[in-house]
């Protein structure tokens, strides 16, 4: 995020204001997960495959007993997902979509050819239930969440985040309509989230921070 706490512009454009080291940092964090999780809006904006371009990261995963690529997981409450996105054009790892019965039938038909669908009867995806399914059905123990802010906030509200990796980039965006780490909501989180700094390093003008999520306290 920027020095003033913005994770993108008011137009929600893809993040392109960080260094090559930050992008490599993202790949390294992604490589540690048994699964990589992303919200549909962020996937649509960034149009990423969620792969690992670096052979050494894939080799390190294999050495740890993991698959070469993490399972790719998409969350969407409405399920209006374009099957032409780049993620569906590569078969490097399974794609799981957690959505609801609000997903249009035509979309279901198209996506079932490229992904495994989990559609609930409720209006919103049960995130805790999703993580439970990943654990029990796919032996997933570590999930790397790459956003966006709405999904991250929802995970925080439910106490489902263990660690936060945050890069501070040397820019100021300003403006109320540019989202922060927890989105654009004017409401406070239901409870404050306490973090413990476990690592910090500076590369050039960027600061890379790792926090352990400690506990919740009522506001």
N, C-alpha and C positions, 0 to 999 in steps of 0.2 A: 504494500500500500504506500501511498505518498506520505510525506511528513505530516500533512494535515488529515490523514486517515481515510483517504479515498482509494478505492480499489479499481476504479475505472472512471470514465467521464460520464456526464449526464446522458450521453447517447448510448451508454453501455457498450462502447466499442471494445474489441479484443485488446488485452493488455499488451502493449508494445513499448512501454516506457522503462522497462527494466533491462538489465545487462544480460550478456550471454551467460555469465556466471549464475545469475538468478534462474535462467531457463535450464541450465544444467542441474542446478539445485532441485528444481521441480522434478526433473527426470530421476534424480537419485532418490528423492522421497517416494515417487511413484513406484520405483523398482522394489522398495521394501515391502509393499503391500501384497497380500495374497489376492486382494481385489482393489480396484480403483473405482471410486464412486463420483458421479457427477450429476447435477441437476439438468433437466432438459433445456432450460433457457440458456444456461452457460454453454451447453453442448452446441446448441443452435448458433449462438453468437460466435464461438471460437472455431466450430466445425473441426474438431480434432479427432484423431484415431485412437488416442490414449495408448499409443505404443511406446516402445523403448528403442530409439534409433541407435543407441550405443551398444555394440556387441559385448563390451566388457560388463555392462550392467546385466545383460541377459545371462552371460556366463557366470556371474556372481550369484544370480538367482538359482541357476541349476546346481551350483556348488552347495547352496544352502538347502537343496532338496525341493525347491519351488519349480513351478513351470516357467518356461522362458519369459512369458508375459503374464501379468496379472489378469484375472477375470475382470471384465468391464461391466459396470453396473450403472444403469440409467434410472433416475427417479423422475416421474412425471405424474402429477395428479390428474390432469386432463387427458394425457396420452396422445395428444395431437403431434406425433413425431414423424418427421419426414424420413422415409426409408432410403432417401438418396444421399443422406449425410455421409461424410467420409468414413465414419466409424463402421458403417455397414458395408463398406467396400473392401474390408480386409478381414481375413479369418484367422488372425494371429492368436486369438483367444476367445472363449465363449462370451457372448453378450447377454446379460440378463436385464430385463426391463420390469421394474416394479411400478405399477400404475393401478388404475381403478377401472370399473366397468364403464366409466365415462369415455373411455377410449373408443373412437368411432370404429364400427365393424370393418370398414374398408381398410382402415389403418391396421387393425389386428391381423387381417388376412395378409397384408404386405409384410408386416414385421415378423410374423411367425416363420417366414422363410429364412430369416436372418438372425433371429434372437429367440430366447426363451422368455415367455411372458408370464408374469405373476399379477393377476388383476383381482383387486379386492372389491367387495361390495360397498365399502365406505366411500366418502367423498375425498378422503386424503389417504395417502400411503402411510401405513403404520411403520414408522422407521425402526422402532425397536423390534417389531416382528420381522422386518426385512433383515436386520442384522442377525436375528436368531436363525432365520432360514439359511442365510449364507454360512453360518457356523455349522448347523446341523446337516445341511444337504451338500455343501461344497467344502467343508473343513476349512473355512476361512477364519483366520485368527487375527489378522491385521488388515484394516481397511484404510486406504489413503483417499481422503475426500478432497476433491479439487474445486469445490464450490458448486454453484455460486453462493452469494450472500444469504439468499432465502433458505437454501438447504442447510447451510452452516448454522444459521440462527435456529432453525428447527431442531437440529441435532443438539445444540447448546441448551435449548429450553428443556430438552428431555434428558439431559445429563449423559449424552452419548459420545462426548468428545473426551479423549484422554490426553491428547497432545496438540499443540498449535505451533505450526512452523510459519513464521512471519518475516517477510523481507521489507525493510523500510527503504524506499527509493527516494532519491534527492530531488523531489518535485513538490510543488504546492498547486493544487487544482482549484480549491475553493468551491463555493456554490452548494446550496442546500439540496440540489437535485442530483448530485453525484453520489452514488452509494458508498457507504462505509463497509467495514468488515461484516457488520450485521444488517446490512441493507439500508432501506429508506424509511423503515417504520419510525414513527414519532414516539412510539411506546417504548418504555424501558423493558428489559428482559424481566420475566417474572421473578427472578432472583439474580443477584449479582454472581458472577463467575470469577472465582479467585484463581490466579495463575502463579506458578512458581517458575522463575527463569532458570533453566537448566543449562543453556549454552548460548553464547553470543560470539560472533566473529564479524569482522569488518573487512570487506574486499572493495577497494576503490572507495566510492562514495556511498555504497550500500551497506546496510547492517542486517545480518541474518540472525534471527532470534528463534530460540526454541523454548516453549513454555510447557510445563506439565499442568494440566487442569487439576486444581487441588480440591475444591469443595464449593458448595453453594451456600449462600447466606441470604436470608430474606431481606429485602430492601425496606 
